[in-house]
Amino acid sequence: MTGQEKIDALLVSIGDINARIELNGYNTVGAVGYASIGGVIVDDAMAEGVITEQELNAYLQAKGLVLEHDYAVAQTAEQLFTQEYAGAMVNLNLAVDTLTDATSVIMSAVAVAEIAAVADTKPEQAALQDMLRTDEYSISGEEVAQYNDAIVAVEGYAQQAGAFMAAANNTELTSSIDSYAAQGNFVVGSYTAITYTQSVDEFVITWAEAGFGTGWSGYLSDDMKSAEEVYAAGEYIETYGAYPTQ
């Protein structure tokens, strides 16, 4: 079995178990509902929700096959970029969490504006002063620095993840890299470093052990998104709950 076939088998086994869980969810609601009004469910009425030994064994076997397979070394440039994309997305999600936390700190302090807007009496203004003296309702230089650093991190990882995904889908680029590796007689996945610089639209990949390394530039020009497009995409996602198609 290929690595993908093993993953497909795992998905099938998980799907079978998940079907049992979903079925049991309905059965449980129905059983409780009938019990509450004096309905007597028959023996084995909920038996279809039981995960069978065969289903468990199929899952365990598929899981073992996936765990034993060597997915680490990319055989093609597409696989290389896909792996890098996955790693960048992990870092991006962590960076978004950090930005969310930093934003909440700033927002707590910004919320004081609502009180300041209506503080037109001496007692209200004195209360406003007391709020501004607390850490929760004031903004420090350190908090601003953490917030700004988090924005930079999100931008960087989002840019890298987008570039790796675009590269994985760019057959002209991946074919060029695969050809370069074939001519050098080394495995694409044996690379030791990869960088992408958006300002010059260039990937630089190094295979130190094989003594190779070069750059590929100008392949993602059609995939660039401006600040205005990023903002518009954010509005679209917030409004429709789906990613834009362009």
Backbone bond lengths (Angstrom), bond angles and torsions (degrees), N, CA, C in turn:
res aa  C-N    CA-C-N  psi(-1)  N-CA   C-N-CA  omega(-1)  CA-C   N-CA-C  phi
1 M - - - 1.465 - - 1.524 110.70 -
2 T 1.315 116.08 140.23 1.462 119.84 174.41 1.524 109.27 -75.39
3 G 1.331 114.92 166.99 1.455 119.17 178.78 1.510 112.30 -59.38
4 Q 1.345 117.09 -40.01 1.453 120.93 -179.89 1.524 111.06 -68.45
5 E 1.335 117.06 -37.91 1.465 120.66 178.39 1.528 110.74 -63.04
6 K 1.317 116.49 -35.90 1.471 120.30 177.79 1.530 110.56 -66.94
7 I 1.323 116.07 -40.29 1.466 120.27 176.85 1.528 109.89 -65.22
8 D 1.335 116.61 -40.77 1.465 120.70 178.89 1.530 110.50 -61.33
9 A 1.345 116.40 -40.24 1.469 120.13 178.62 1.524 110.42 -64.97
10 L 1.324 116.16 -38.01 1.473 120.17 177.57 1.526 110.30 -63.78
11 L 1.331 116.03 -42.12 1.467 120.17 179.80 1.525 111.50 -63.34
12 V 1.337 116.25 -39.51 1.469 120.07 178.73 1.521 110.13 -63.67
13 S 1.337 116.58 -44.71 1.466 119.96 -178.28 1.527 111.03 -65.80
14 I 1.316 116.48 -39.41 1.467 120.09 177.44 1.526 109.80 -66.78
15 G 1.329 116.43 -37.94 1.452 120.39 178.56 1.524 112.14 -61.19
16 D 1.337 116.11 -40.27 1.465 120.37 178.82 1.525 110.91 -63.87
17 I 1.328 115.94 -42.38 1.466 119.95 179.33 1.524 110.61 -67.99
18 N 1.321 115.68 -40.41 1.461 119.46 -179.63 1.530 111.03 -64.66
19 A 1.335 116.43 -34.94 1.466 120.17 177.79 1.525 110.41 -62.50
20 R 1.332 116.30 -38.84 1.464 120.07 176.76 1.530 110.52 -63.09
21 I 1.333 115.66 -43.06 1.462 120.52 -178.01 1.525 110.79 -63.77
22 E 1.338 115.88 -44.25 1.460 119.44 179.52 1.529 111.04 -63.91
23 L 1.335 116.18 -43.05 1.458 120.13 179.05 1.517 110.32 -62.20
24 N 1.329 116.51 -42.77 1.458 120.13 -179.43 1.522 111.63 -66.32
25 G 1.317 116.95 -28.66 1.458 119.94 177.62 1.522 110.71 -61.22
26 Y 1.338 116.36 -45.75 1.469 120.50 177.44 1.531 110.64 -65.92
27 N 1.331 115.43 -43.08 1.455 118.89 -178.93 1.522 112.03 -61.85
28 T 1.327 116.12 -40.16 1.463 119.76 -179.31 1.525 110.94 -64.16
29 V 1.329 115.74 -45.59 1.469 119.59 178.09 1.525 110.36 -60.64
30 G 1.330 116.10 -43.30 1.463 119.78 -179.92 1.515 112.09 -65.24
31 A 1.344 116.65 -42.54 1.466 120.64 -178.85 1.522 111.17 -63.35
32 V 1.340 115.76 -44.40 1.467 119.93 178.44 1.514 110.48 -64.95
33 G 1.331 115.66 -39.85 1.464 119.57 179.18 1.513 111.93 -61.26
34 Y 1.330 116.84 -46.63 1.457 119.87 179.64 1.527 111.35 -66.95
35 A 1.343 116.50 -39.22 1.466 119.67 179.53 1.520 111.28 -59.27
36 S 1.343 115.88 -36.72 1.464 119.91 -177.20 1.527 113.32 -70.10
37 I 1.338 116.63 -18.43 1.479 119.33 -179.64 1.525 112.09 -116.66
38 G 1.337 115.45 11.52 1.460 118.85 176.95 1.502 115.16 88.31
39 G 1.311 118.01 17.52 1.459 121.18 176.29 1.515 110.13 -81.48
40 V 1.319 118.35 134.46 1.464 122.66 -178.00 1.527 108.90 -104.97
41 I 1.323 117.04 107.92 1.460 119.03 -179.71 1.522 109.90 -76.85
42 V 1.324 117.08 146.43 1.470 121.90 -176.20 1.518 110.53 -77.03
43 D 1.326 115.27 163.79 1.462 120.21 175.52 1.522 110.14 -56.55
44 D 1.295 116.51 141.18 1.469 124.18 177.14 1.522 113.04 64.43
45 A 1.331 116.56 20.46 1.470 119.21 178.02 1.522 111.49 -63.31
46 M 1.336 115.71 -25.63 1.465 119.85 -178.28 1.527 112.21 -109.47
47 A 1.336 116.25 13.73 1.463 120.99 -175.33 1.522 113.08 -63.11
48 E 1.335 117.26 -29.88 1.457 119.78 -177.44 1.521 112.28 -68.10
49 G 1.343 116.67 -13.53 1.457 119.70 178.61 1.516 113.35 -88.51
50 V 1.318 116.38 -5.13 1.465 121.00 -178.63 1.521 110.56 -77.38
51 I 1.331 116.72 130.35 1.475 121.73 176.58 1.520 108.14 -76.49
52 T 1.319 117.01 122.52 1.462 120.96 -175.80 1.526 111.11 -78.86
53 E 1.316 114.81 161.08 1.465 120.67 177.76 1.532 110.06 -63.56
54 Q 1.326 116.12 -36.11 1.466 120.49 178.92 1.529 110.75 -63.18
55 E 1.331 116.15 -42.39 1.460 120.54 179.41 1.522 111.13 -66.71
56 L 1.308 116.59 -40.18 1.464 120.09 177.79 1.522 110.61 -64.19
57 N 1.346 117.06 -44.34 1.464 120.54 -179.68 1.524 111.73 -63.77
58 A 1.344 116.41 -38.02 1.462 120.62 178.93 1.525 109.91 -63.31
59 Y 1.316 115.63 -41.19 1.471 120.19 178.27 1.528 110.72 -65.07
60 L 1.344 116.51 -47.29 1.467 120.29 -177.75 1.531 111.26 -63.19
61 Q 1.323 116.25 -38.50 1.463 119.77 178.82 1.526 110.49 -66.22
62 A 1.334 116.46 -46.86 1.469 120.64 -179.88 1.531 110.70 -63.91
63 K 1.307 116.74 -41.49 1.458 121.10 177.94 1.524 110.67 -59.41
64 G 1.344 115.93 -44.54 1.459 120.31 179.79 1.519 111.86 -62.29
65 L 1.327 116.79 -41.12 1.468 120.63 179.53 1.531 111.19 -63.09
66 V 1.329 116.19 -41.87 1.465 120.14 179.72 1.523 110.33 -65.71
67 L 1.330 116.31 -43.51 1.463 120.09 -178.39 1.529 112.10 -65.39
68 E 1.318 116.95 -31.64 1.461 120.98 -177.65 1.526 113.00 -82.39
69 H 1.325 116.89 -18.76 1.468 119.80 -176.65 1.527 110.72 -75.67
70 D 1.312 116.71 144.27 1.472 121.90 178.12 1.525 109.07 -90.83
71 Y 1.339 114.54 99.25 1.460 120.28 178.26 1.528 111.56 -97.34
72 A 1.320 116.65 -3.13 1.462 120.12 -169.26 1.527 113.24 -68.75
73 V 1.320 117.43 -40.07 1.455 120.55 -173.35 1.526 110.41 -92.32
74 A 1.316 116.12 113.85 1.463 120.88 178.90 1.525 109.59 -70.57
75 Q 1.307 115.56 134.97 1.458 120.38 178.92 1.519 112.01 -93.91
76 T 1.323 116.46 -19.37 1.463 121.05 -179.71 1.521 109.93 -132.56
77 A 1.309 115.99 164.50 1.467 120.96 178.22 1.520 110.65 -64.62
78 E 1.321 116.62 -35.96 1.464 119.45 177.88 1.525 110.91 -59.95
79 Q 1.335 116.39 -43.74 1.459 120.45 177.73 1.524 110.81 -64.86
80 L 1.320 116.77 -40.03 1.463 121.31 178.75 1.526 110.46 -58.03
81 F 1.319 116.18 -50.58 1.464 120.22 -178.01 1.526 111.26 -67.09
82 T 1.320 116.78 -35.05 1.458 120.14 179.04 1.520 110.96 -65.04
83 Q 1.335 116.17 -40.92 1.459 120.56 177.08 1.523 111.07 -64.48
84 E 1.319 116.84 -42.78 1.461 120.41 179.19 1.530 110.65 -65.69
85 Y 1.317 116.07 -36.80 1.471 120.65 176.68 1.527 110.31 -60.62
86 A 1.330 116.38 -46.10 1.461 120.54 -178.95 1.527 111.04 -60.45
87 G 1.338 115.99 -42.71 1.457 119.89 178.58 1.512 112.39 -64.94
88 A 1.333 116.29 -41.27 1.463 120.82 179.59 1.528 110.94 -65.56
89 M 1.321 117.46 -35.60 1.466 120.91 179.53 1.526 111.07 -67.75
90 V 1.330 116.99 -36.28 1.470 119.84 175.52 1.524 109.77 -60.69
91 N 1.332 115.95 -47.72 1.462 120.51 178.82 1.522 111.45 -64.59
92 L 1.335 116.35 -36.28 1.461 120.18 179.25 1.525 110.67 -64.79
93 N 1.309 117.60 -43.68 1.466 120.55 179.18 1.519 111.29 -62.20
94 L 1.333 116.79 -39.96 1.461 120.34 177.29 1.526 110.53 -65.56
95 A 1.330 116.24 -39.45 1.467 120.62 179.63 1.525 110.80 -66.49
96 V 1.323 116.80 -37.75 1.466 120.20 177.50 1.524 110.39 -64.43
97 D 1.329 117.20 -40.06 1.469 120.87 176.98 1.527 110.35 -60.23
98 T 1.330 116.05 -43.62 1.465 120.55 179.21 1.523 110.80 -63.66
99 L 1.342 116.31 -41.81 1.468 120.56 178.77 1.527 110.76 -65.62
100 T 1.323 117.03 -38.54 1.460 120.54 178.45 1.525 110.84 -60.93
101 D 1.336 115.37 -44.29 1.468 119.56 178.52 1.526 110.82 -63.89
102 A 1.329 116.37 -44.89 1.468 120.16 -178.97 1.523 110.96 -65.12
103 T 1.328 116.10 -36.02 1.460 120.48 179.13 1.521 111.78 -66.42
104 S 1.336 115.94 -40.39 1.462 119.70 -179.28 1.521 111.45 -62.86
105 V 1.335 116.10 -34.36 1.469 120.52 178.18 1.528 109.74 -66.06
106 I 1.328 115.95 -45.99 1.463 120.04 179.96 1.532 110.61 -66.56
107 M 1.322 117.29 -40.62 1.457 121.09 -178.27 1.523 112.37 -63.60
108 S 1.331 117.10 -33.91 1.464 120.16 177.38 1.519 110.50 -61.16
109 A 1.331 115.02 -39.54 1.465 119.08 179.42 1.525 111.11 -75.05
110 V 1.318 116.56 -38.15 1.463 120.54 -179.63 1.530 110.88 -65.29
111 A 1.334 116.10 -28.64 1.460 120.71 -178.76 1.521 112.29 -60.36
112 V 1.323 117.06 -18.88 1.468 120.57 179.87 1.528 111.16 -64.93
113 A 1.325 116.84 -17.46 1.467 120.72 179.68 1.523 111.43 -61.06
114 E 1.337 116.17 -35.75 1.461 119.16 179.44 1.523 111.42 -62.34
115 I 1.332 115.66 -38.26 1.463 120.24 179.33 1.518 110.14 -74.39
116 A 1.335 116.20 -40.17 1.462 119.92 -179.76 1.527 111.42 -63.25
117 A 1.337 116.29 -32.02 1.466 120.78 -177.55 1.521 112.63 -66.44
118 V 1.338 116.62 -25.81 1.476 119.55 -177.93 1.530 112.74 -113.77
119 A 1.331 115.43 6.61 1.466 119.33 -179.19 1.528 109.76 -80.57
120 D 1.339 115.75 80.13 1.468 119.35 -176.96 1.520 112.34 -113.36
121 T 1.323 117.00 11.70 1.468 120.23 173.49 1.519 108.45 -122.44
122 K 1.330 116.69 159.84 1.465 121.08 -178.42 1.533 111.81 -58.84
123 P 1.328 120.22 -45.68 1.472 119.88 178.99 1.526 112.65 -61.71
124 E 1.333 115.49 -40.36 1.465 118.84 179.84 1.519 111.04 -67.87
125 Q 1.307 117.28 -37.98 1.464 121.03 178.57 1.523 111.03 -68.76
126 A 1.320 116.70 -35.59 1.470 120.71 176.79 1.527 109.78 -67.11
127 A 1.337 116.37 -39.17 1.464 120.43 177.48 1.522 111.13 -64.66
128 L 1.336 114.46 -36.95 1.460 119.44 177.11 1.523 110.41 -62.63
129 Q 1.314 116.65 -41.62 1.473 120.77 177.93 1.528 110.64 -59.92
130 D 1.331 116.34 -43.04 1.464 120.37 -179.83 1.537 110.84 -62.41
131 M 1.326 116.11 -40.01 1.461 119.60 178.69 1.521 110.92 -63.45
132 L 1.330 116.26 -43.34 1.468 120.48 -177.46 1.518 112.31 -67.17
133 R 1.323 116.52 -18.11 1.468 119.54 178.85 1.528 111.61 -80.77
134 T 1.334 117.75 -13.42 1.458 120.99 -179.10 1.521 110.47 -91.40
135 D 1.326 115.99 152.69 1.470 120.85 -179.79 1.525 111.44 -65.25
136 E 1.331 116.04 -34.72 1.466 119.97 -176.21 1.518 112.49 -62.86
137 Y 1.329 116.90 -35.37 1.460 120.80 -175.03 1.526 112.73 -109.43
138 S 1.307 116.89 25.23 1.466 120.44 175.04 1.518 108.82 -136.08
139 I 1.314 115.56 155.15 1.460 121.51 -177.28 1.521 108.92 -108.85
140 S 1.328 116.11 127.11 1.465 120.90 179.01 1.519 110.26 -103.16
141 G 1.312 115.99 161.50 1.461 121.00 177.42 1.509 111.52 -61.66
142 E 1.327 116.99 -35.86 1.465 121.24 179.63 1.526 110.74 -65.33
143 E 1.332 116.15 -41.05 1.464 120.24 179.92 1.523 111.05 -66.47
144 V 1.324 116.86 -39.29 1.461 120.37 177.30 1.524 110.52 -65.18
145 A 1.338 116.18 -40.13 1.459 120.21 179.51 1.530 110.67 -63.62
146 Q 1.340 116.96 -41.24 1.467 120.88 178.96 1.531 110.72 -64.97
147 Y 1.323 115.52 -40.27 1.463 120.74 178.40 1.532 110.67 -64.09
148 N 1.317 116.79 -47.58 1.466 120.80 -179.25 1.523 111.69 -65.08
149 D 1.339 116.23 -40.82 1.463 120.06 178.05 1.530 110.76 -62.63
150 A 1.329 116.46 -37.37 1.468 120.60 179.80 1.518 110.74 -66.14
151 I 1.335 116.96 -37.70 1.469 120.24 177.06 1.519 110.25 -63.17
152 V 1.320 116.77 -44.13 1.462 121.33 179.62 1.528 110.48 -61.39
153 A 1.333 116.35 -40.71 1.464 120.34 -179.58 1.531 111.02 -65.57
154 V 1.329 117.20 -43.53 1.470 120.81 178.94 1.524 109.87 -62.46
155 E 1.328 116.52 -45.10 1.465 119.67 179.27 1.523 111.07 -60.23
156 G 1.320 116.31 -44.48 1.460 120.30 -177.51 1.517 112.83 -64.18
157 Y 1.329 116.45 -48.85 1.463 119.45 -178.31 1.530 111.34 -70.03
158 A 1.347 117.42 -35.59 1.464 120.10 176.88 1.529 110.11 -63.70
159 Q 1.321 115.73 -41.26 1.459 120.59 179.09 1.524 110.76 -63.44
160 Q 1.341 116.77 -44.82 1.457 120.71 -179.70 1.524 111.31 -65.53
161 A 1.335 116.43 -45.26 1.462 119.65 -179.50 1.524 110.62 -62.01
162 G 1.330 116.71 -44.73 1.464 120.33 178.89 1.510 112.20 -61.94
163 A 1.337 115.37 -39.91 1.467 119.58 -179.95 1.521 111.56 -65.99
164 F 1.331 116.59 -41.88 1.464 119.74 -179.46 1.530 111.16 -67.38
165 M 1.337 116.59 -38.78 1.459 119.24 177.94 1.528 110.91 -66.52
166 A 1.337 116.18 -44.50 1.464 119.98 178.47 1.528 110.60 -61.39
167 A 1.332 116.06 -39.32 1.461 120.52 179.83 1.529 111.33 -65.90
168 A 1.339 115.90 -40.95 1.465 119.82 179.54 1.520 111.26 -61.72
169 N 1.331 116.19 -30.24 1.468 120.82 -178.88 1.523 113.23 -91.20
170 N 1.333 117.13 -1.92 1.457 121.53 -177.37 1.535 108.89 -96.58
171 T 1.309 116.62 97.38 1.464 120.62 -174.87 1.531 112.43 -65.05
172 E 1.318 117.11 -30.51 1.465 119.45 178.15 1.524 110.28 -64.14
173 L 1.312 116.42 -42.70 1.463 120.82 179.79 1.522 111.07 -69.54
174 T 1.336 117.17 -49.09 1.460 119.54 -177.19 1.527 111.49 -64.25
175 S 1.319 117.24 -35.45 1.472 120.56 178.45 1.517 110.53 -65.74
176 S 1.332 116.71 -38.43 1.457 121.35 179.12 1.524 111.04 -64.40
177 I 1.329 115.87 -42.35 1.467 120.18 179.93 1.525 110.58 -69.13
178 D 1.326 116.55 -42.41 1.468 120.04 178.68 1.523 110.71 -61.36
179 S 1.325 116.39 -40.29 1.464 120.76 178.96 1.523 110.83 -65.68
180 Y 1.330 116.39 -40.62 1.473 121.24 179.04 1.523 110.17 -61.64
181 A 1.338 116.68 -42.82 1.460 120.68 -179.78 1.528 111.11 -67.98
182 A 1.323 116.06 -39.34 1.461 119.57 -179.75 1.523 110.98 -64.99
183 Q 1.332 116.90 -40.13 1.462 120.96 178.89 1.529 111.05 -66.80
184 G 1.340 115.80 -33.84 1.464 119.50 178.75 1.512 113.46 -85.79
185 N 1.341 115.90 -6.40 1.456 122.67 178.34 1.533 112.19 60.01
186 F 1.325 116.29 46.79 1.462 120.23 175.10 1.529 108.66 -136.89
187 V 1.323 115.71 160.63 1.462 121.82 -177.43 1.522 109.31 -82.05
188 V 1.326 116.49 132.43 1.461 121.05 -179.55 1.523 111.00 -54.06
189 G 1.341 116.25 -41.97 1.456 120.65 -175.77 1.513 115.12 -72.45
190 S 1.318 117.75 -1.21 1.468 120.16 178.74 1.529 111.64 -88.06
191 Y 1.330 117.11 11.93 1.468 120.75 -179.54 1.529 110.74 -60.90
192 T 1.301 115.86 149.81 1.469 121.28 -178.51 1.527 112.28 -108.22
193 A 1.321 118.02 -15.23 1.463 120.87 178.31 1.514 110.09 -160.41
194 I 1.332 115.31 147.07 1.463 121.02 174.93 1.516 108.76 -146.58
195 T 1.318 115.71 135.45 1.464 120.39 177.57 1.523 108.78 -135.25
196 Y 1.328 114.50 153.75 1.458 119.66 173.12 1.516 107.92 -131.53
197 T 1.342 116.66 129.11 1.460 122.49 178.22 1.509 108.18 -115.42
198 Q 1.342 116.31 111.50 1.462 120.48 -174.00 1.519 112.61 -66.61
199 S 1.338 116.86 -36.60 1.467 119.82 -175.03 1.519 112.87 -60.64
200 V 1.332 116.50 -26.80 1.469 120.23 177.54 1.528 111.41 -117.42
201 D 1.341 115.31 4.55 1.468 121.41 179.09 1.523 110.93 49.82
202 E 1.343 115.72 59.35 1.462 119.16 -175.74 1.522 112.19 -136.05
203 F 1.332 114.35 131.36 1.458 122.07 168.72 1.524 107.99 -96.60
204 V 1.317 116.05 134.66 1.456 120.69 172.73 1.521 106.87 -121.57
205 I 1.335 115.95 121.60 1.466 121.06 -178.31 1.522 108.26 -120.64
206 T 1.333 114.90 135.13 1.463 120.64 -178.69 1.520 110.18 -120.99
207 W 1.328 115.46 132.92 1.450 122.39 172.14 1.534 106.08 -116.03
208 A 1.304 116.59 82.43 1.468 121.87 -170.78 1.524 112.50 -61.18
209 E 1.331 116.22 -43.48 1.462 119.34 -176.72 1.521 111.71 -65.56
210 A 1.326 116.25 -32.03 1.470 119.90 179.08 1.522 111.59 -88.02
211 G 1.331 116.20 -9.71 1.463 119.63 179.61 1.512 113.84 78.27
212 F 1.334 116.78 25.38 1.458 120.41 -179.10 1.525 110.72 -121.08
213 G 1.306 115.08 157.91 1.457 120.75 176.52 1.515 109.74 176.19
214 T 1.299 116.85 135.79 1.459 119.59 179.67 1.520 109.13 -161.56
215 G 1.327 115.96 178.68 1.457 120.46 -178.61 1.515 112.04 -121.96
216 W 1.322 114.50 154.42 1.461 122.13 175.80 1.524 107.26 -128.61
217 S 1.298 117.13 120.36 1.463 119.78 -175.59 1.526 111.87 -128.77
218 G 1.342 114.47 156.93 1.454 121.15 175.08 1.514 115.81 81.86
219 Y 1.323 117.44 13.55 1.466 119.88 -176.42 1.530 113.78 -90.42
220 L 1.331 117.72 -19.11 1.467 120.09 -173.00 1.522 113.77 -111.60
221 S 1.322 117.20 18.57 1.469 120.08 -176.18 1.525 112.41 -58.46
222 D 1.321 117.40 -33.87 1.466 120.67 -178.95 1.530 112.48 -78.12
223 D 1.330 116.71 -8.84 1.466 120.59 -176.45 1.526 112.97 -101.94
224 M 1.330 117.50 -0.53 1.462 121.05 -177.47 1.532 111.20 -68.98
225 K 1.315 116.63 140.70 1.456 122.48 179.02 1.539 109.24 -124.17
226 S 1.347 115.60 127.17 1.461 121.02 -178.12 1.526 110.95 -77.67
227 A 1.338 116.19 169.07 1.466 120.68 176.94 1.525 110.67 -58.67
228 E 1.331 116.68 -38.46 1.462 120.68 179.33 1.527 110.91 -64.74
229 E 1.338 116.26 -39.83 1.456 120.18 179.45 1.528 111.10 -68.61
230 V 1.325 116.33 -36.39 1.474 120.43 177.77 1.524 109.75 -62.68
231 Y 1.332 116.64 -45.76 1.466 120.74 179.55 1.529 110.84 -62.90
232 A 1.333 116.10 -44.49 1.463 120.55 179.99 1.528 110.83 -62.91
233 A 1.327 116.37 -38.04 1.467 120.22 178.61 1.524 110.04 -64.95
234 G 1.339 116.22 -39.57 1.458 119.86 177.65 1.515 111.64 -61.64
235 E 1.336 116.63 -43.13 1.468 120.68 177.43 1.530 110.99 -62.61
236 Y 1.325 116.19 -41.85 1.466 121.05 -178.70 1.530 110.48 -63.01
237 I 1.333 116.15 -46.06 1.464 120.93 -178.51 1.524 110.30 -64.56
238 E 1.336 117.08 -42.16 1.464 120.71 179.13 1.529 111.23 -64.51
239 T 1.322 116.25 -34.76 1.470 120.36 -177.23 1.516 112.94 -79.98
240 Y 1.343 116.80 -44.66 1.460 120.63 -172.52 1.526 114.39 -106.60
241 G 1.328 117.10 -9.91 1.450 119.88 178.84 1.510 114.11 68.91
242 A 1.323 117.16 24.60 1.461 121.83 -179.45 1.522 109.27 -144.00
243 Y 1.329 116.02 156.72 1.446 120.26 179.90 1.527 110.25 -77.26
244 P 1.337 117.36 145.49 1.467 119.66 176.32 1.515 110.24 -66.36
245 T 1.313 116.18 154.78 1.472 120.47 -177.57 1.511 112.38 -90.17
246 Q 1.322 117.63 -11.67 1.464 120.82 179.81 1.528 110.02 -118.28
